[in-house]
Amino acid sequence: MMERWFPLPDMYRLLNDPETLKRFAKAYMTRNYLGWEPVKINNYRVLARRQGEEDQHIQ
């Protein structure tokens, strides 16, 4: 299992509702980073987790 931080687009900084931010972040990750599951949002970055071997090439 691998974990990695991904930045969110700047427009997400305008969202003041944490629940909306979580939904948008999940949709963004699903659309742009296949196979990565969001775990945590911190300072408009998403910590995501991907199942698989550590030494696999990240696409």
QUIQUIZI-V618363 format. One record per residue. RES is the residue in three letters. SS is DSSP state (helix for helix, strand for strand, loop for the rest). OMEGA is omega in whole degrees, -180 to 180 (NA if undefined). BURIAL is I if it has 24 or more other C-alpha atoms within 12 Angstrom, else O. Layout:
((RES/SS/OMEGA/BURIAL) (RES/SS/OMEGA/BURIAL))
This chain:
((MET/loop/-180/O) (MET/strand/173/O) (GLU/strand/-178/O) (ARG/strand/176/O) (TRP/strand/176/O) (PHE/strand/176/I) (PRO/strand/174/I) (LEU/loop/177/I) (PRO/loop/-178/O) (ASP/helix/-178/O) (MET/helix/180/O) (TYR/helix/179/O) (ARG/helix/180/O) (LEU/helix/-179/O) (LEU/loop/-179/O) (ASN/loop/-178/O) (ASP/loop/-178/O) (PRO/helix/-180/O) (GLU/helix/177/O) (THR/helix/178/O) (LEU/helix/179/I) (LYS/helix/180/I) (ARG/helix/-180/O) (PHE/helix/180/I) (ALA/helix/178/I) (LYS/helix/179/I) (ALA/helix/179/O) (TYR/helix/180/I) (MET/helix/180/I) (THR/helix/-177/O) (ARG/helix/-171/O) (ASN/helix/-176/O) (TYR/loop/-178/I) (LEU/loop/178/O) (GLY/loop/-180/O) (TRP/loop/179/I) (GLU/strand/179/I) (PRO/strand/-179/I) (VAL/strand/-173/O) (LYS/strand/175/I) (ILE/strand/180/I) (ASN/strand/179/O) (ASN/loop/177/O) (TYR/loop/169/I) (ARG/strand/-180/I) (VAL/strand/171/I) (LEU/strand/-178/I) (ALA/strand/-177/I) (ARG/strand/178/I) (ARG/strand/177/I) (GLN/loop/178/O) (GLY/loop/-179/O) (GLU/loop/-177/O) (GLU/loop/-173/O) (ASP/loop/176/O) (GLN/loop/177/O) (HIS/loop/178/O) (ILE/loop/180/O) (GLN/loop/NA/O))
